[in-house]
Amino acid sequence: MRIISGQWKGKRLVAPLGETTRPTSDRARQALFDMLWHSPWAGRELVDGAIVLDAFAGTGALGLEALSRGGTKGVFIEKDRAALIALRANIANCGAEAQVIAGDATKPPRPVHAATLAFLDPPYAGGLLGPGLEALDAAGWFAPGALICTELGAKDPIPETRFETLADRSHGKARLLVLRG
Protein backbone atom coordinates (compact mmCIF):
# COMPACT_ATOMS: atom_id res chain seq x y z
CA MET A 1 0.00 0.00 0.00
CA ARG A 2 1.34 3.40 -0.99
CA ILE A 3 0.41 7.02 -1.66
CA ILE A 4 -0.66 7.15 -5.31
CA SER A 5 -0.14 10.79 -6.30
CA GLY A 6 0.99 14.20 -5.13
CA GLN A 7 3.94 15.33 -3.07
CA TRP A 8 4.25 11.99 -1.25
CA LYS A 9 3.71 9.80 -4.33
CA GLY A 10 5.19 6.34 -3.78
CA LYS A 11 5.50 6.62 0.02
CA ARG A 12 4.77 3.25 1.56
CA LEU A 13 2.09 3.01 4.24
CA VAL A 14 2.07 0.45 7.02
CA ALA A 15 -0.99 -1.38 8.33
CA PRO A 16 -1.43 -3.38 11.51
CA LEU A 17 -1.43 -7.16 11.27
CA GLY A 18 -4.72 -9.02 11.47
CA GLU A 19 -8.22 -8.40 10.19
CA THR A 20 -9.26 -5.50 12.43
CA THR A 21 -8.02 -2.79 10.06
CA ARG A 22 -8.96 -3.04 6.37
CA PRO A 23 -7.14 -0.34 4.40
CA THR A 24 -8.71 1.02 1.23
CA SER A 25 -6.94 -0.62 -1.72
CA ASP A 26 -4.71 1.46 -3.99
CA ARG A 27 -7.13 0.72 -6.85
CA ALA A 28 -10.22 1.93 -4.95
CA ARG A 29 -8.36 5.04 -3.73
CA GLN A 30 -7.28 5.83 -7.29
CA ALA A 31 -10.87 5.43 -8.52
CA LEU A 32 -12.17 7.68 -5.75
CA PHE A 33 -9.66 10.45 -6.43
CA ASP A 34 -10.26 10.17 -10.19
CA MET A 35 -13.94 10.84 -9.43
CA LEU A 36 -13.04 13.77 -7.19
CA TRP A 37 -10.76 15.34 -9.81
CA HIS A 38 -12.84 14.72 -12.93
CA SER A 39 -16.54 14.75 -11.97
CA PRO A 40 -18.69 17.78 -12.81
CA TRP A 41 -19.62 18.11 -9.11
CA ALA A 42 -15.98 18.23 -7.95
CA GLY A 43 -12.60 19.13 -9.48
CA ARG A 44 -8.97 19.46 -8.45
CA GLU A 45 -9.71 22.73 -6.69
CA LEU A 46 -11.92 20.76 -4.30
CA VAL A 47 -8.92 18.79 -3.01
CA ASP A 48 -6.42 21.62 -3.30
CA GLY A 49 -6.68 23.61 -0.08
CA ALA A 50 -9.22 21.24 1.49
CA ILE A 51 -9.67 20.83 5.21
CA VAL A 52 -9.63 17.04 5.40
CA LEU A 53 -11.33 14.73 7.90
CA ASP A 54 -10.52 11.01 7.87
CA ALA A 55 -12.92 9.33 10.31
CA PHE A 56 -12.55 5.61 11.08
CA ALA A 57 -9.07 6.43 9.75
CA GLY A 58 -7.30 3.09 10.17
CA THR A 59 -3.96 3.59 8.39
CA GLY A 60 -4.95 7.10 7.27
CA ALA A 61 -4.52 6.20 3.58
CA LEU A 62 -7.51 8.26 2.39
CA GLY A 63 -6.71 11.39 4.37
CA LEU A 64 -2.99 11.21 3.58
CA GLU A 65 -3.77 10.80 -0.12
CA ALA A 66 -5.88 13.99 0.04
CA LEU A 67 -3.13 15.87 1.90
CA SER A 68 -0.53 14.62 -0.60
CA ARG A 69 -2.69 16.04 -3.40
CA GLY A 70 -2.96 19.52 -1.88
CA GLY A 71 -5.19 19.35 1.19
CA THR A 72 -4.04 21.89 3.79
CA LYS A 73 -5.22 20.59 7.15
CA GLY A 74 -5.90 17.03 8.23
CA VAL A 75 -7.70 15.48 11.17
CA PHE A 76 -7.77 11.72 11.68
CA ILE A 77 -10.17 9.96 14.08
CA GLU A 78 -9.40 6.36 15.07
CA LYS A 79 -10.02 4.29 18.19
CA ASP A 80 -8.19 1.00 17.57
CA ARG A 81 -4.83 0.95 19.37
CA ALA A 82 -2.92 -0.98 16.67
CA ALA A 83 -4.39 1.22 13.92
CA LEU A 84 -3.37 4.35 15.85
CA ILE A 85 0.24 3.15 15.93
CA ALA A 86 0.21 2.56 12.15
CA LEU A 87 -1.63 5.85 11.52
CA ARG A 88 0.91 7.89 13.50
CA ALA A 89 3.80 6.10 11.74
CA ASN A 90 2.26 6.86 8.33
CA ILE A 91 1.73 10.52 9.18
CA ALA A 92 5.36 10.79 10.37
CA ASN A 93 6.68 8.93 7.30
CA CYS A 94 4.89 11.39 5.00
CA GLY A 95 5.93 14.40 7.08
CA ALA A 96 2.29 15.47 7.30
CA GLU A 97 1.10 18.04 9.78
CA ALA A 98 -2.10 16.50 11.04
CA GLN A 99 -4.11 16.08 14.20
CA VAL A 100 -4.89 12.57 15.44
CA ILE A 101 -7.88 12.10 17.70
CA ALA A 102 -7.77 8.78 19.55
CA GLY A 103 -11.49 8.27 19.85
CA ASP A 104 -14.74 6.97 18.43
CA ALA A 105 -16.05 8.68 15.28
CA THR A 106 -19.60 7.93 16.48
CA LYS A 107 -18.89 10.08 19.57
CA PRO A 108 -16.65 12.84 18.21
CA PRO A 109 -15.58 16.03 19.96
CA ARG A 110 -16.40 19.39 18.38
CA PRO A 111 -14.00 20.34 15.58
CA VAL A 112 -11.68 23.33 15.48
CA HIS A 113 -12.35 23.62 11.73
CA ALA A 114 -15.22 22.04 9.76
CA ALA A 115 -14.04 19.73 6.97
CA THR A 116 -14.59 20.59 3.33
CA LEU A 117 -13.57 17.04 2.30
CA ALA A 118 -14.33 14.09 4.56
CA PHE A 119 -13.66 10.36 4.37
CA LEU A 120 -15.59 7.76 6.37
CA ASP A 121 -14.45 4.16 6.03
CA PRO A 122 -15.91 2.20 8.95
CA PRO A 123 -15.51 -1.58 9.29
CA TYR A 124 -17.69 -3.43 6.79
CA ALA A 125 -20.94 -4.95 8.12
CA GLY A 126 -20.54 -3.03 11.38
CA GLY A 127 -23.49 -0.70 10.78
CA LEU A 128 -21.34 2.31 11.75
CA LEU A 129 -21.63 4.49 8.63
CA GLY A 130 -25.06 5.91 9.51
CA PRO A 131 -24.27 6.59 13.18
CA GLY A 132 -20.87 8.04 12.21
CA LEU A 133 -22.40 10.41 9.65
CA GLU A 134 -25.07 11.55 12.11
CA ALA A 135 -22.64 12.08 14.99
CA LEU A 136 -20.06 13.96 12.93
CA ASP A 137 -22.80 16.09 11.35
CA ALA A 138 -24.34 16.92 14.73
CA ALA A 139 -20.93 17.88 16.14
CA GLY A 140 -20.29 20.29 13.23
CA TRP A 141 -17.55 18.38 11.38
CA PHE A 142 -18.94 19.05 7.87
CA ALA A 143 -18.68 22.51 6.32
CA PRO A 144 -21.67 23.61 4.20
CA GLY A 145 -21.36 21.90 0.80
CA ALA A 146 -18.62 19.53 2.01
CA LEU A 147 -17.99 16.37 0.02
CA ILE A 148 -18.19 13.23 2.13
CA CYS A 149 -16.58 10.13 0.64
CA THR A 150 -17.63 6.87 2.22
CA GLU A 151 -16.59 3.27 1.77
CA LEU A 152 -18.74 0.34 2.75
CA GLY A 153 -19.00 -3.31 1.81
CA ALA A 154 -20.53 -3.97 -1.60
CA LYS A 155 -23.51 -5.67 0.07
CA ASP A 156 -23.84 -3.36 3.09
CA PRO A 157 -27.08 -1.35 3.24
CA ILE A 158 -26.84 2.36 2.52
CA PRO A 159 -28.02 4.36 5.54
CA GLU A 160 -30.71 7.00 5.19
CA THR A 161 -29.12 10.44 5.55
CA ARG A 162 -29.89 14.09 4.82
CA PHE A 163 -26.99 14.18 2.35
CA GLU A 164 -27.30 14.21 -1.44
CA THR A 165 -25.72 11.18 -3.14
CA LEU A 166 -23.45 12.32 -5.98
CA ALA A 167 -21.82 8.98 -6.86
CA ASP A 168 -22.32 5.31 -6.05
CA ARG A 169 -19.67 2.97 -7.48
CA SER A 170 -18.59 -0.59 -6.69
CA HIS A 171 -14.93 -1.66 -6.78
CA GLY A 172 -14.60 -5.33 -5.93
CA LYS A 173 -15.65 -5.82 -2.31
CA ALA A 174 -15.88 -2.05 -1.76
CA ARG A 175 -18.71 0.35 -2.52
CA LEU A 176 -17.81 4.03 -2.74
CA LEU A 177 -20.46 6.67 -2.07
CA VAL A 178 -19.79 10.36 -2.48
CA LEU A 179 -22.24 12.60 -0.65
CA ARG A 180 -22.66 16.37 -0.47
CA GLY A 181 -23.28 17.99 2.91
C-alpha positions, 0 to 999 in steps of 0.5 A: 500500500502506498500514496498514489499521487501528489507530493508523497507519491510512492511513500509506503504506508504500514498497516497493523497485522490481522483483520481489524483494520482493512485499508482502502486498496490502492485501486479503490483510492485511485478510482475515488480520487479520479472521481473527485478530480474529474466529476462535474460536481468536484474538481482538483480545486476541491482537493487543493486547499481542502480541510480534510477529515478522515474518520474511522481512519485506520492507516490514514490512507484516504486522508494522507492521499488527500493531503498529498494532493494539496489538502491543507489541514488534516484530522484523523479519528481512530479508536483501535490501538494498533491502527493508531500506531500505524496511523501515527507512523504513516503521518510521520513517514509522510511528514504530514502536519495532522491532528490525530484524535484517539477516539470513536467517530460515532462520539466525536468532539467538536472540531476546530475547523469544519471539513470541506472534504471528509472520508468515512471508512468504517468496518464493513458490516458493522453498521457504523456508517449511519451513526458516524455520519449523524454524529459527525454532522451533529458535532459540526464536522462538515462545512456547508457543501462539504464532500463526504466520501464513504466506503462500505462493503458492496452488500452493506445497506446504505443508511438514510441520511440528509446528504445528497448522493453524488456517486455510487460505485462498486470496486470489488468488495468495496462500494464508494459513495460520495455525498454532499453535505 
